């Protein structure tokens, strides 16, 4: 019989978190619903039913808690969110990197600030509606795995969790398809059963990241250059509006002489230059990452793992060829890929998997392109 725990159910106002809370109640736990107020001005958020930062989302979360018969509170974490997620988002783009704000939010807010507060209040765990599985292995201990629903799997954005955070986390939906979750919500009488999912960045309701950044950073004009000829192709209002691998919205009027499409292959905030080139210049064969976080046992040099660099990107076989973790120095790792990835940008997150099991993650700090024959392969 599962021990009865005191559980904080993080309720965003959507269908997933509502059903996750319901399942925690069904499991016999003492559940308290909590909605995180992350916006200092929730009225300015996205349209109703499309996010996690609006007043309507808070009301939806409260209605779900009432139907489940559990206490409900709103925790104001707007200041923490601004400091840890929004300011970081701006700083990363100013530095020419491409951050993942969802991973930053999971790392610093949902499974750090919230978990810390929950533990201080005497709770045992935080329950969320993320699609990932937690399984207990008799040898390896508590482990995180991909969801059974590949289309909804969120283990990538949870790859920042540490072993200790994982020990106090609950993901009740990891063994269920999203379609079944919606049906369950409807059967339970939850009014959010058909509420649309949100896919965009919650604090940029219109999806215009470049415009959002310009409002906060201002204009920083510079040149757009051709990577192969050095020719000036145009002007931009801010290098922060560009990211490695970008193809559209480049603001270039000079057509390539070969008639082939050009991509952003370089962003240099110091010189305010953006460099465009052919897609072959985007190929990446080796990735170095810092800010290393292991969800359980650390990775081992010479071992093959699956490497994933986007939330819903295809994982690629890789070999962990270097792991630097010396006292007083920032830990880093390097993986060589068995096939090239395209458009990998510093600031993105690298998550390593052993099959379906999450091993750990890091923030990409550098990439390189190698002759295919030089890429390391494990001994057989």
Secondary structure as GFF3:
##gff-version 3
##sequence-region A 1 380
A	DSSP	beta_strand	6	10	.	.	.	ID=ss1
A	DSSP	alpha_helix	15	26	.	.	.	ID=ss2
A	DSSP	beta_strand	30	37	.	.	.	ID=ss3
A	DSSP	three_ten_helix	42	44	.	.	.	ID=ss4
A	DSSP	alpha_helix	55	68	.	.	.	ID=ss5
A	DSSP	beta_strand	71	76	.	.	.	ID=ss6
A	DSSP	alpha_helix	78	81	.	.	.	ID=ss7
A	DSSP	pi_helix	82	86	.	.	.	ID=ss8
A	DSSP	alpha_helix	87	94	.	.	.	ID=ss9
A	DSSP	alpha_helix	101	105	.	.	.	ID=ss10
A	DSSP	pi_helix	106	113	.	.	.	ID=ss11
A	DSSP	alpha_helix	114	120	.	.	.	ID=ss12
A	DSSP	beta_strand	125	127	.	.	.	ID=ss13
A	DSSP	beta_strand	132	137	.	.	.	ID=ss14
A	DSSP	beta_strand	141	146	.	.	.	ID=ss15
A	DSSP	alpha_helix	163	167	.	.	.	ID=ss16
A	DSSP	beta_strand	169	170	.	.	.	ID=ss17
A	DSSP	alpha_helix	178	187	.	.	.	ID=ss18
A	DSSP	alpha_helix	209	217	.	.	.	ID=ss19
A	DSSP	beta_strand	222	226	.	.	.	ID=ss20
A	DSSP	beta_strand	232	236	.	.	.	ID=ss21
A	DSSP	three_ten_helix	239	241	.	.	.	ID=ss22
A	DSSP	beta_strand	263	268	.	.	.	ID=ss23
A	DSSP	beta_strand	273	277	.	.	.	ID=ss24
A	DSSP	three_ten_helix	279	282	.	.	.	ID=ss25
A	DSSP	beta_strand	283	294	.	.	.	ID=ss26
A	DSSP	beta_strand	304	308	.	.	.	ID=ss27
A	DSSP	beta_strand	316	324	.	.	.	ID=ss28
A	DSSP	beta_strand	332	342	.	.	.	ID=ss29
A	DSSP	beta_strand	349	354	.	.	.	ID=ss30
A	DSSP	beta_strand	357	368	.	.	.	ID=ss31
A	DSSP	three_ten_helix	372	374	.	.	.	ID=ss32
###
